[in-house]
Amino acid sequence: MDASNSQSAEVVIIGCSALLKEINALKNANNWQHVAVEAITAELHNRPEKIPAAVREKIEIAQAQGSKVFVAYGDCGTGGELDVLLQEKSVTRIPGAHCYQFFAGDAVFDAIQEQELGTFYLTDFLARHFDRLVIRGLGLDKKPALKSIFFAHYKKLVYLAQTEDSQLQQAAVNAAEILGLNYEYRFTGIGDMSTSIVRFVEGNAESVAEFKQQVA
């Protein structure tokens, strides 16, 4: 987002770049001219301890410019540190532990987890960038033996699809084969993510007090 857009935005949505396509589609569909989107690299999926600092930087810039801020992240492996930051900055986020949960919806995600705890998930973004974020991101291209360590407890790969795309479906099938996991496909769309963002942007988000109580 360039400086002029940042300074004029009434609302800034800060999110993982893995959600950028879906957030921008939601913004365009609703013609939100007053909303700007700031993305943080999805590479931090592999370094979640760095997520809070990256989010803090963008929150402070947006708030200094007078923008209202919404964070399009789950906890995403930060061990509660992201919520500590958001309470400090009086900012709310999408409820849930990660994008898999709010794409699938709580009930569906819980059912998948109950059926098979050892489940590895893909979204459209992760299916599209599987080689970069998983194979190279985890160093499996250089040390293939690490696969048996990282994925020792996984039995199934579930592709939670935001779009019905045959090429992405094939990419997900290929990923399951590479990892030696059983494959399952579920079309979810963007799930609960749209509800949370629309409520915030349209002025119907839960209050900061309610959010603090929720994550306490």
Secondary structure, DSSP 8 states (H G I E B T S, - for coil): --HHHHHH-SEEEEEEGGGHHHHHHHHHHTT-TTEEEEEE-GGGGG-GGGHHHHHHHHHHHHHHTT-EEEEE---TTSTTHHHHHHHHHT-EE-SSSSHHHHHH-HHHHHHHHHH-SSEEEE-HHHHHTHIIIIIITTTTTT-TTHHHHHTTT--EEEEEESS--HHHHHHHHHHHHHHT-EEEEEE-TTTHHHHHHHHHHTT----HHHHHHHH-
